[in-house]
């Protein structure tokens, strides 16, 4: 992808780490400065890792797909479809959206 981003508008996260698989968590970015404040494990770093995944296609270092999405055993599900959506404006002020869907399934007691 060859584009220059000029402004983040929002990110929507569903089913990634501490973010619920049951609904989208939408974060709207402010114009100049955004601060993320919360307890350990509340999802601050996950927001940045999701942006990196959308822009580069790479999972955070030391992370594989099956431990980036919600733990299926904790959620008591056999399958989960996690979604991330980033909306931003490019350098020409055109509104753009990048989506990524990550599916995980339990097969033979193993998450794939």
C-alpha positions as CSV (number, residue, x, y, z in Angstrom):
1,X,0.0,0.0,0.0
2,X,1.4,3.4,-1.0
3,X,-0.5,6.2,0.8
4,X,0.2,8.9,3.2
5,X,-2.1,9.1,6.2
6,X,-3.0,12.6,7.4
7,X,-5.6,12.0,10.2
8,X,-7.0,9.0,12.1
9,X,-10.7,9.2,12.5
10,X,-11.7,6.0,14.4
11,X,-10.8,2.4,15.1
12,X,-13.3,-0.3,15.8
13,X,-12.2,-3.5,17.7
14,X,-14.2,-6.6,18.3
15,X,-12.9,-10.0,19.7
16,X,-9.3,-9.0,20.1
17,X,-7.6,-9.8,23.4
18,X,-9.6,-7.9,26.1
19,X,-12.2,-6.5,23.7
20,X,-15.5,-8.4,23.7
21,X,-16.4,-10.7,20.8
22,X,-20.0,-9.6,21.3
23,X,-19.9,-6.0,20.2
24,X,-17.7,-3.4,18.5
25,X,-15.7,-1.1,20.7
26,X,-15.4,2.2,18.7
27,X,-12.7,4.7,19.6
28,X,-13.0,8.1,17.9
29,X,-9.7,10.0,17.7
30,X,-9.4,13.7,18.5
31,X,-7.7,16.2,16.3
32,X,-4.2,16.7,17.8
33,X,-3.6,14.5,20.9
34,X,-5.1,11.3,22.2
35,X,-4.2,9.7,25.5
36,X,-5.0,6.1,26.5
37,X,-5.4,5.6,30.2
38,X,-6.4,2.5,32.0
39,X,-5.4,-0.4,34.2
40,X,-3.0,-3.1,33.2
41,X,-4.7,-5.5,30.7
42,X,-7.5,-3.0,29.8
43,X,-6.5,-2.8,26.1
44,X,-4.3,0.3,25.7
45,X,-1.5,-1.5,23.9
46,X,-3.9,-3.6,21.9
47,X,-5.2,-0.4,20.3
48,X,-1.8,0.4,19.0
49,X,-1.1,-3.2,18.0
50,X,-4.4,-3.3,16.0
51,X,-3.4,-0.1,14.1
52,X,0.0,-1.7,13.3
53,X,-1.6,-4.9,12.1
54,X,-4.0,-3.0,9.8
55,X,-1.2,-0.9,8.3
56,X,1.5,-3.5,8.0
57,X,-0.3,-6.9,8.1
58,X,2.1,-8.0,10.8
59,X,1.0,-9.4,14.2
60,X,2.9,-7.9,17.2
61,X,6.3,-9.6,17.7
62,X,6.1,-12.8,19.7
63,X,2.3,-13.1,18.9
64,X,0.5,-15.5,16.7
65,X,-3.1,-15.2,15.4
66,X,-4.4,-17.7,17.9
67,X,-3.3,-15.7,21.0
68,X,-4.2,-12.3,19.5
69,X,-7.9,-13.0,19.3
70,X,-10.1,-13.7,22.3
71,X,-9.4,-17.1,24.0
72,X,-12.2,-19.3,22.7
73,X,-12.0,-21.5,25.8
74,X,-12.6,-18.5,28.1
75,X,-15.4,-17.2,25.8
76,X,-16.9,-20.8,25.8
77,X,-17.1,-20.7,22.0
78,X,-15.9,-23.1,19.3
79,X,-15.5,-20.3,16.7
80,X,-14.9,-16.6,16.9
81,X,-14.7,-13.9,14.2
82,X,-12.7,-10.9,15.4
83,X,-12.8,-7.7,13.4
84,X,-10.7,-4.5,13.3
85,X,-11.6,-1.4,11.2
86,X,-9.6,1.7,10.9
87,X,-11.0,4.9,9.4
88,X,-8.7,7.7,8.4
89,X,-8.2,10.6,6.0
90,X,-5.3,10.4,3.5
91,X,-3.1,13.3,2.5
92,X,-5.6,14.4,-0.1
93,X,-8.4,14.4,2.6
94,X,-10.1,11.4,1.1
95,X,-11.8,9.2,3.7
96,X,-10.4,5.6,3.7
97,X,-11.1,2.5,5.7
98,X,-9.0,-0.6,6.2
99,X,-10.8,-3.8,7.6
100,X,-9.3,-7.0,8.8
101,X,-11.3,-10.1,9.9
102,X,-9.5,-12.8,11.9
103,X,-11.3,-16.1,12.4
104,X,-10.3,-18.7,15.0
105,X,-11.8,-22.2,15.4
106,X,-11.2,-24.9,17.9
107,X,-10.2,-28.1,16.1
108,X,-9.2,-31.2,18.1
109,X,-8.8,-29.1,21.3
110,X,-6.4,-26.7,19.5
111,X,-7.1,-23.1,18.4
112,X,-6.4,-22.6,14.6
